[in-house]
Amino acid sequence: MPDQRPVGDGTYGTTTLWDLLSNGGMVSDAYVHTGSDGQVVNSCAYVGDEPSSKTNPRSANGAIDWAFQRYRSTAYENLCLAFVAQAYGWGGSGWNTAEIGGDWESSNGYLKTSGIPPRGALVWYHNSVGTGHVAISLGEGKVIGTSVGGGVGVAGYLDHGSYRGWSVAYLPAAW
């Protein structure tokens, strides 16, 4: 998350506010005409930390950065679980499918089914072939993941298959 210091003078003044773009990026409010000098929408919620027993090598913002560096890549088709694990800095997730991962998150009390998934959360889905799907939340109702128009892309969190819920980015079997 960007710090809260003023970012300097922009086209529309000086501010500590940051605006979330539709592609998941952020820009200083000093460069965006919102019609107000104050905040006009609710603040982004960020996912909490994963359990302390195993922390991710990469932060949520680092994972999102990594994912955007692969935007439109087709190299991760049918590899959604590997994609999110690698985004968070792991070699692999340790689970065979996203369905198994989502089942583990659910049975261990990490899967949340209410509220918009916060930035950095893992967003879990069922699918018709039984392997499940997972993506990374950008916050504000968007995710980045595989299988968006045939490659890595951004979509609404309810646009992909049967939504199961979201969890902190905790991959206990990752390596």
Secondary structure as a PSIPRED ss2 file (coil, helix, strand):
# PSIPRED VFORMAT (PSIPRED V4.0)

   1 M C   1.000  0.000  0.000
   2 P C   1.000  0.000  0.000
   3 D C   1.000  0.000  0.000
   4 Q C   1.000  0.000  0.000
   5 R C   1.000  0.000  0.000
   6 P C   1.000  0.000  0.000
   7 V C   1.000  0.000  0.000
   8 G C   1.000  0.000  0.000
   9 D E   0.000  0.000  1.000
  10 G E   0.000  0.000  1.000
  11 T C   1.000  0.000  0.000
  12 Y C   1.000  0.000  0.000
  13 G E   0.000  0.000  1.000
  14 T E   0.000  0.000  1.000
  15 T C   1.000  0.000  0.000
  16 T C   1.000  0.000  0.000
  17 L C   1.000  0.000  0.000
  18 W E   0.000  0.000  1.000
  19 D E   0.000  0.000  1.000
  20 L E   0.000  0.000  1.000
  21 L C   1.000  0.000  0.000
  22 S C   1.000  0.000  0.000
  23 N C   1.000  0.000  0.000
  24 G C   1.000  0.000  0.000
  25 G C   1.000  0.000  0.000
  26 M E   0.000  0.000  1.000
  27 V E   0.000  0.000  1.000
  28 S E   0.000  0.000  1.000
  29 D H   0.000  1.000  0.000
  30 A H   0.000  1.000  0.000
  31 Y H   0.000  1.000  0.000
  32 V C   1.000  0.000  0.000
  33 H C   1.000  0.000  0.000
  34 T C   1.000  0.000  0.000
  35 G C   1.000  0.000  0.000
  36 S C   1.000  0.000  0.000
  37 D C   1.000  0.000  0.000
  38 G C   1.000  0.000  0.000
  39 Q C   1.000  0.000  0.000
  40 V C   1.000  0.000  0.000
  41 V C   1.000  0.000  0.000
  42 N C   1.000  0.000  0.000
  43 S C   1.000  0.000  0.000
  44 C C   1.000  0.000  0.000
  45 A C   1.000  0.000  0.000
  46 Y E   0.000  0.000  1.000
  47 V C   1.000  0.000  0.000
  48 G C   1.000  0.000  0.000
  49 D C   1.000  0.000  0.000
  50 E C   1.000  0.000  0.000
  51 P C   1.000  0.000  0.000
  52 S C   1.000  0.000  0.000
  53 S C   1.000  0.000  0.000
  54 K C   1.000  0.000  0.000
  55 T C   1.000  0.000  0.000
  56 N C   1.000  0.000  0.000
  57 P C   1.000  0.000  0.000
  58 R C   1.000  0.000  0.000
  59 S C   1.000  0.000  0.000
  60 A H   0.000  1.000  0.000
  61 N H   0.000  1.000  0.000
  62 G H   0.000  1.000  0.000
  63 A H   0.000  1.000  0.000
  64 I H   0.000  1.000  0.000
  65 D H   0.000  1.000  0.000
  66 W H   0.000  1.000  0.000
  67 A H   0.000  1.000  0.000
  68 F H   0.000  1.000  0.000
  69 Q C   1.000  0.000  0.000
  70 R C   1.000  0.000  0.000
  71 Y C   1.000  0.000  0.000
  72 R C   1.000  0.000  0.000
  73 S C   1.000  0.000  0.000
  74 T C   1.000  0.000  0.000
  75 A C   1.000  0.000  0.000
  76 Y C   1.000  0.000  0.000
  77 E C   1.000  0.000  0.000
  78 N C   1.000  0.000  0.000
  79 L C   1.000  0.000  0.000
  80 C H   0.000  1.000  0.000
  81 L H   0.000  1.000  0.000
  82 A H   0.000  1.000  0.000
  83 F H   0.000  1.000  0.000
  84 V H   0.000  1.000  0.000
  85 A H   0.000  1.000  0.000
  86 Q H   0.000  1.000  0.000
  87 A H   0.000  1.000  0.000
  88 Y C   1.000  0.000  0.000
  89 G C   1.000  0.000  0.000
  90 W C   1.000  0.000  0.000
  91 G C   1.000  0.000  0.000
  92 G C   1.000  0.000  0.000
  93 S C   1.000  0.000  0.000
  94 G C   1.000  0.000  0.000
  95 W C   1.000  0.000  0.000
  96 N C   1.000  0.000  0.000
  97 T C   1.000  0.000  0.000
  98 A H   0.000  1.000  0.000
  99 E H   0.000  1.000  0.000
 100 I H   0.000  1.000  0.000
 101 G H   0.000  1.000  0.000
 102 G H   0.000  1.000  0.000
 103 D H   0.000  1.000  0.000
 104 W H   0.000  1.000  0.000
 105 E H   0.000  1.000  0.000
 106 S H   0.000  1.000  0.000
 107 S H   0.000  1.000  0.000
 108 N C   1.000  0.000  0.000
 109 G C   1.000  0.000  0.000
 110 Y C   1.000  0.000  0.000
 111 L C   1.000  0.000  0.000
 112 K E   0.000  0.000  1.000
 113 T C   1.000  0.000  0.000
 114 S C   1.000  0.000  0.000
 115 G C   1.000  0.000  0.000
 116 I C   1.000  0.000  0.000
 117 P C   1.000  0.000  0.000
 118 P C   1.000  0.000  0.000
 119 R E   0.000  0.000  1.000
 120 G C   1.000  0.000  0.000
 121 A C   1.000  0.000  0.000
 122 L E   0.000  0.000  1.000
 123 V E   0.000  0.000  1.000
 124 W E   0.000  0.000  1.000
 125 Y E   0.000  0.000  1.000
 126 H E   0.000  0.000  1.000
 127 N C   1.000  0.000  0.000
 128 S C   1.000  0.000  0.000
 129 V C   1.000  0.000  0.000
 130 G C   1.000  0.000  0.000
 131 T C   1.000  0.000  0.000
 132 G C   1.000  0.000  0.000
 133 H E   0.000  0.000  1.000
 134 V E   0.000  0.000  1.000
 135 A E   0.000  0.000  1.000
 136 I E   0.000  0.000  1.000
 137 S E   0.000  0.000  1.000
 138 L E   0.000  0.000  1.000
 139 G E   0.000  0.000  1.000
 140 E C   1.000  0.000  0.000
 141 G C   1.000  0.000  0.000
 142 K E   0.000  0.000  1.000
 143 V E   0.000  0.000  1.000
 144 I E   0.000  0.000  1.000
 145 G E   0.000  0.000  1.000
 146 T E   0.000  0.000  1.000
 147 S E   0.000  0.000  1.000
 148 V E   0.000  0.000  1.000
 149 G C   1.000  0.000  0.000
 150 G C   1.000  0.000  0.000
 151 G E   0.000  0.000  1.000
 152 V E   0.000  0.000  1.000
 153 G E   0.000  0.000  1.000
 154 V E   0.000  0.000  1.000
 155 A E   0.000  0.000  1.000
 156 G E   0.000  0.000  1.000
 157 Y C   1.000  0.000  0.000
 158 L C   1.000  0.000  0.000
 159 D C   1.000  0.000  0.000
 160 H C   1.000  0.000  0.000
 161 G C   1.000  0.000  0.000
 162 S E   0.000  0.000  1.000
 163 Y E   0.000  0.000  1.000
 164 R E   0.000  0.000  1.000
 165 G E   0.000  0.000  1.000
 166 W E   0.000  0.000  1.000
 167 S E   0.000  0.000  1.000
 168 V C   1.000  0.000  0.000
 169 A C   1.000  0.000  0.000
 170 Y C   1.000  0.000  0.000
 171 L C   1.000  0.000  0.000
 172 P C   1.000  0.000  0.000
 173 A C   1.000  0.000  0.000
 174 A C   1.000  0.000  0.000
 175 W C   1.000  0.000  0.000
